[in-house]
């Protein structure tokens, strides 16, 4: 499939990768619903890649919706705001869905917050300008983003101000907005593009202004043509082009999206800026528009609650810090054959069991898989078929990395470039021996990081 865009060199795809069953039919046609305000939220002080926040509020202190309650202590960190009005409770320590133990700020709701359509209008509604944005100072845009506590909403949760900021040493010529949502089951980005394309376009223009990009492309897979048409209509006359890409996993990975759109390869261990590109997710740039135009922080996000094990699959606008259990209850509860809870999607998400686990800024979905959807297969010996190598989009040898990790050989893990793996799960999906390659690699990366810290 050729990518027909003026000035863009990519052909809409990349080598290797896989095409797992999409399973988006559960929630694809479910319009975004606004969740009622919960009685309590539990806000982790660590909501992003990088350093945690320093708590700024004390127990029994009353806070307003959107009030600053935590501030990052290092550059690669971000701020945290109250997602409901209420009273700060005694600090607690919880286990997040990714298994990390984190300090939190619980808030008991006490006060008014817009509900239903009013909350939707407050966050995504109204007119979003596409002209006159040259009046915004690039450095101020990045500061507004930082002040609003924005992180990548596609799941990686990298602090957005670090990506979207002027950089004279590594000038950016192209901004790519990621609307691929290649992870099976998840549809929150798709619904946002269909229902709220306006703030996405405005946020993209502001982000491009901040990084100095002359070109903007929104990459969307060809299984989301409704989103393609909605974004094309919203972007008309702005110079933004919509890149229709081949449906393939992991098309939404930064390095592979860059290759698909501009045919440039980010060097091993490098960043998109090394090839003159900046990347941001559609939900993230929608939040950028609100942060810069209305000076409002990130307190809510859209989450897909989906899968064969949930009674009523939905896309939900929910406050950060609400529990997964309350999301499940809002969506009708679990079906009798529900077998697995996954924060995110089945390829890169984290299985967990405690419904009281709180949602974080990086929570793009809750996938509830039924017994039929969960393949229970016993691990066997590697037969050296090479299938994991054939599909690895990073051109690694996953079995070698996994075995080095299994035997806790840090030096060998480094030699096999374990840190270059971004845990997409393509190898584990295709492995006929059902070796838990991703879990082994994650454990190995933790050992390598621990060794580096001494």
Residue pairs with C-beta under 8 A, 6 or more apart in sequence:
1 11
1 12
1 13
1 222
1 246
2 11
2 12
3 10
3 11
3 12
3 243
3 244
3 245
3 260
3 261
5 217
5 241
5 243
5 261
6 241
7 215
8 215
8 217
8 241
8 243
8 261
8 262
9 262
9 263
9 264
10 243
10 259
10 260
10 261
10 262
10 263
11 260
11 263
12 243
12 244
12 245
12 246
12 260
12 261
13 245
13 246
13 248
13 251
13 260
14 248
14 251
14 256
14 259
14 260
14 393
15 393
16 390
16 391
16 392
16 393
16 395
16 426
17 248
17 249
17 250
17 251
17 256
17 391
17 393
17 426
18 248
18 249
18 391
18 426
18 429
18 430
19 247
19 248
19 249
20 184
20 249
20 347
20 429
21 184
22 184
22 185
22 223
22 247
23 184
23 185
23 307
23 373
24 184
24 185
24 186
24 187
24 190
24 223
26 185
26 306
26 307
26 308
26 310
26 313
27 185
27 187
27 191
27 304
27 305
27 306
27 313
27 314
27 315
28 187
28 190
28 191
30 187
30 191
30 313
30 314
30 315
31 191
31 195
31 315
32 120
32 188
32 191
32 192
32 195
32 302
32 315
32 316
32 317
33 314
33 315
33 316
33 317
34 115
34 116
34 117
34 119
34 120
34 316
34 317
35 316
35 317
35 318
35 319
35 322
35 326
35 327
35 330
36 115
36 330
37 84
37 109
37 113
37 115
37 319
38 84
38 109
38 319
38 322
38 323
38 326
39 108
39 109
40 86
40 89
40 106
40 107
40 108
40 109
41 83
41 84
41 106
41 107
41 109
41 319
41 320
41 321
41 322
41 358
42 92
42 94
42 104
42 105
42 106
42 107
42 321
42 323
42 358
43 69
43 70
43 80
43 82
43 83
43 104
43 105
43 106
43 107
43 320
43 321
43 358
44 94
44 96
44 102
44 103
44 104
44 321
44 358
44 360
45 52
45 53
45 54
45 55
45 70
45 80
45 102
45 103
45 104
45 105
46 52
46 53
46 100
46 102
46 103
47 53
47 78
47 80
47 149
47 151
47 157
47 320
47 360
47 361
47 362
48 77
48 78
48 151
48 157
48 158
48 159
48 361
48 362
49 76
49 151
49 156
49 157
49 158
49 159
50 72
50 74
50 75
50 76
50 77
50 78
50 158
50 159
51 72
51 73
51 74
51 76
51 77
52 72
52 73
52 77
52 102
52 103
53 70
53 71
53 72
53 73
53 77
53 78
53 79
53 80
54 70
54 71
54 72
54 73
55 69
55 70
55 91
55 103
55 105
56 68
56 69
56 70
56 71
57 63
57 69
57 88
57 105
58 88
59 88
59 89
59 90
59 91
60 87
60 88
61 87
61 88
62 85
62 86
62 87
62 88
62 110
63 69
63 82
63 85
63 86
63 87
63 88
63 107
64 82
64 85
64 111
65 82
65 83
65 84
65 85
65 111
65 113
65 299
66 81
66 82
66 296
66 297
66 299
67 81
67 82
68 79
68 80
68 81
68 297
69 80
69 81
69 82
69 88
69 105
70 79
70 80
70 105
71 79
71 80
72 78
72 79
72 159
75 162
76 159
76 162
77 159
78 146
78 149
78 150
78 151
78 159
78 160
78 161
79 146
79 147
79 148
79 149
79 297
80 105
80 149
81 148
81 149
81 297
81 298
81 299
82 107
82 299
83 107
83 299
83 300
83 319
83 320
83 321
83 322
84 107
84 109
84 111
84 113
84 299
84 319
84 321
85 109
85 110
85 111
85 112
85 113
86 107
86 108
86 109
86 110
86 111
87 107
87 108
87 110
88 105
88 106
88 107
89 106
89 107
89 108
90 106
91 103
91 104
91 105
91 106
92 103
92 104
92 106
93 101
93 102
93 103
93 104
94 101
94 102
94 104
94 356
94 357
94 358
95 101
95 102
95 354
95 357
96 102
96 357
96 358
96 360
97 324
97 343
97 344
97 349
97 350
97 352
97 357
97 360
97 363
98 343
98 350
99 350
99 352
104 358
107 321
113 119
114 121
114 122
119 300
119 317
120 317
123 290
123 296
123 300
123 317
124 192
124 195
124 196
124 198
124 199
124 286
124 290
127 198
128 198
128 199
128 201
128 202
128 289
128 293
129 202
129 293
130 201
130 202
130 205
130 237
130 238
133 202
133 205
133 206
133 209
134 209
136 206
136 209
136 292
138 165
138 166
138 209
138 210
138 211
138 212
139 165
139 166
139 210
141 164
141 206
141 207
141 209
141 210
141 288
141 292
142 161
142 164
142 165
142 166
142 210
143 161
144 291
144 292
144 295
145 160
145 161
145 164
145 210
145 288
145 291
145 292
146 159
146 160
146 161
147 291
147 295
147 297
148 287
148 290
148 291
148 295
148 296
148 297
148 298
149 297
149 298
149 361
150 159
150 160
150 161
150 284
150 287
150 288
150 291
150 298
151 157
151 158
151 159
151 160
151 284
151 298
151 361
151 362
152 158
152 160
152 163
152 280
152 281
152 284
152 362
153 281
153 283
153 284
153 287
153 301
153 361
153 362
153 364
154 178
154 181
154 189
154 252
154 281
154 283
154 284
154 364
155 183
155 344
155 348
155 362
155 364
156 362
157 360
157 361
157 362
160 280
160 284
160 287
160 288
163 211
163 278
163 279
163 280
164 207
164 210
164 211
164 278
164 280
164 288
165 210
165 211
166 210
166 211
166 212
167 211
167 212
167 273
170 273
170 274
170 276
171 212
171 276
172 211
172 212
172 213
172 273
172 276
172 277
172 278
173 213
173 214
173 215
173 276
173 277
174 213
174 214
174 215
174 216
174 217
174 261
174 262
174 276
174 277
174 278
175 204
175 207
175 208
175 211
175 213
175 215
175 216
175 217
175 277
175 278
175 279
175 280
176 216
176 217
176 218
176 219
176 243
176 257
176 258
176 261
176 262
176 277
176 278
176 279
176 280
177 200
177 204
177 216
177 217
177 218
177 219
177 279
177 280
177 281
177 282
177 285
178 219
178 252
178 254
178 257
178 279
178 280
178 281
178 282
179 189
179 190
179 193
179 218
179 219
179 220
179 224
179 227
179 231
179 281
179 282
180 219
180 220
180 221
180 245
180 251
180 252
180 257
181 187
181 188
181 189
181 190
181 221
181 224
181 252
182 221
182 247
182 248
182 249
182 250
182 251
182 252
183 249
183 252
183 344
183 345
183 346
183 347
183 348
183 349
183 364
183 365
184 249
184 345
184 346
184 347
185 304
185 306
185 307
185 345
185 346
185 365
185 367
186 304
186 306
186 344
186 345
186 364
186 365
186 367
187 304
187 306
187 315
188 283
188 302
188 303
188 304
188 315
188 364
188 365
189 281
189 282
189 283
189 302
189 364
190 224
190 226
190 227
191 302
191 315
192 200
192 282
192 283
192 286
192 302
193 200
193 220
193 224
193 227
193 230
193 231
193 282
194 226
194 227
194 230
196 286
197 230
197 231
197 233
197 234
197 235
198 234
199 285
199 286
199 289
199 290
200 218
200 231
200 234
200 282
200 285
200 286
200 289
201 231
201 234
201 235
201 238
201 240
202 289
202 293
203 284
203 285
203 286
203 287
203 288
203 289
203 290
203 292
204 216
204 218
204 240
204 280
204 285
205 216
205 238
205 240
206 285
206 288
206 289
206 292
206 293
207 213
207 278
207 280
207 285
207 288
208 214
208 216
211 278
213 278
215 239
215 241
216 238
216 239
216 240
216 241
217 240
217 241
217 242
217 243
217 261
217 262
218 231
218 235
218 240
218 241
218 242
218 243
218 282
219 243
219 245
219 251
219 257
219 260
219 261
220 227
220 228
220 231
220 242
220 243
220 244
220 245
221 244
221 245
221 246
221 247
221 248
221 251
222 228
222 244
222 245
222 246
222 247
223 247
225 244
228 242
228 244
231 242
232 242
235 241
235 242
243 260
243 261
245 251
245 257
245 260
245 261
246 260
249 347
249 424
249 426
250 256
250 347
250 393
250 424
250 426
251 257
251 260
253 393
253 422
253 424
254 266
254 272
254 279
255 265
255 266
255 272
255 393
255 394
256 393
257 279
258 264
258 265
258 266
258 272
258 275
258 277
258 279
259 265
262 275
262 277
264 275
264 276
264 277
265 275
266 272
266 274
266 275
267 274
268 417
268 420
269 419
269 420
272 278
272 279
280 288
283 301
283 302
283 364
287 298
287 301
290 296
291 297
291 298
298 320
298 361
299 319
299 320
300 317
300 318
300 319
300 320
301 317
301 318
301 320
301 361
301 363
302 315
302 316
302 317
302 318
303 315
303 316
303 318
303 327
303 359
303 363
303 364
303 365
303 366
304 313
304 314
304 315
304 316
304 364
304 365
304 366
304 367
305 313
305 314
305 315
305 316
305 327
305 328
305 330
305 331
305 365
305 366
305 368
306 313
306 314
306 365
306 366
306 367
306 368
307 313
307 342
307 367
307 368
307 369
307 370
307 373
308 335
308 337
308 368
308 369
308 370
308 372
308 373
309 334
309 335
309 337
309 338
309 339
309 340
309 368
309 369
309 370
309 373
310 328
310 331
310 332
310 333
310 334
310 335
310 338
310 366
310 368
311 331
311 332
311 333
311 334
311 335
312 331
312 332
313 331
314 330
314 331
316 327
316 330
316 331
318 327
318 359
319 359
320 359
320 360
320 361
321 358
321 359
321 360
322 358
322 359
323 355
323 356
323 357
323 358
323 359
324 341
324 343
324 352
324 355
324 356
324 357
324 358
324 359
324 366
325 355
325 356
327 359
327 366
328 334
328 355
328 366
328 368
334 368
335 368
335 370
337 370
337 371
337 372
338 368
338 369
338 370
339 369
339 370
339 371
339 373
339 374
340 351
340 368
340 369
340 373
340 374
341 351
341 352
341 353
341 355
341 366
341 367
341 368
342 349
342 350
342 351
342 352
342 366
342 367
342 368
342 369
343 349
343 350
343 352
343 357
343 363
343 365
343 366
344 350
344 363
344 364
344 365
344 367
345 364
345 365
345 367
346 367
346 369
346 425
347 424
347 425
347 426
347 429
348 423
348 424
348 425
349 365
349 367
377 434
378 434
379 433
379 434
379 435
379 436
380 433
380 434
381 433
382 399
382 403
382 433
382 435
383 432
383 433
384 399
385 432
387 430
387 431
387 432
388 397
388 398
388 399
388 426
388 427
388 428
388 430
388 431
388 437
389 396
389 397
389 398
389 399
390 430
391 426
391 427
391 429
391 430
392 398
392 426
392 427
393 424
393 426
394 420
394 421
394 422
396 416
396 417
396 420
396 421
397 416
398 421
398 427
398 437
398 441
399 427
399 435
399 437
400 416
401 413
401 416
401 417
401 418
401 421
401 437
401 440
401 441
401 444
402 435
402 436
402 437
402 440
402 441
402 444
403 440
404 412
404 413
404 415
404 416
404 418
404 444
405 413
405 418
405 440
405 441
405 443
405 444
405 445
405 447
406 440
408 444
408 447
410 444
410 447
410 448
410 451
413 444
413 445
413 447
413 448
414 448
418 441
418 444
418 445
418 448
419 445
419 448
421 441
421 445
423 438
423 441
423 442
425 438
427 437
427 438
428 435
428 436
428 437
428 438
431 437
